[in-house]
Amino acid sequence: MGLVVIDGYGYDSVGIEKLEKSFDKSDETDAILVVNERKLHVNKALERFIISSQDFNRRQKLVMADEYNLENLLEYAIGLYNSRSAFQDFNGPHKTDISNELKLKIFDKFFNNFAHNL
């Protein structure tokens, strides 16, 4: 039993394999999620699951939303950045794991909320 590290967090590889089997390609899938170089064919129910899950932090939710164009998750994840300290997520080695378009949205969110306190 190995440990899979995704974005700095460890996951049991057996759990990842179970997920992979659960999300085989079918007529009902409408997205492909890549986890540790494995493709999981998923539907939008996964987006709702990720939103409500405590297993992913706000940055992980934001990165997944950006990478897989999950609009509801993106809106939710951006909303989690509601304090100045939350924006510390963007100060570090993971600055390049989000698109430039998302960086602009985060920039707008920060300045719309905190420009009066600069």
Buried (B, 14 or more C-beta within 10 A) or exposed (E): EEEBEEEEEEBEBEEBEEBBEEBEEEEEBEBEBEBEEBEBBBEBEBBBEBBEEEEBBBBBBBBBBBBBEBEEBBEBBBEBBEEEEBBEBBEEEEEEEBEEEBBEBBEEBBEEBEEEEE
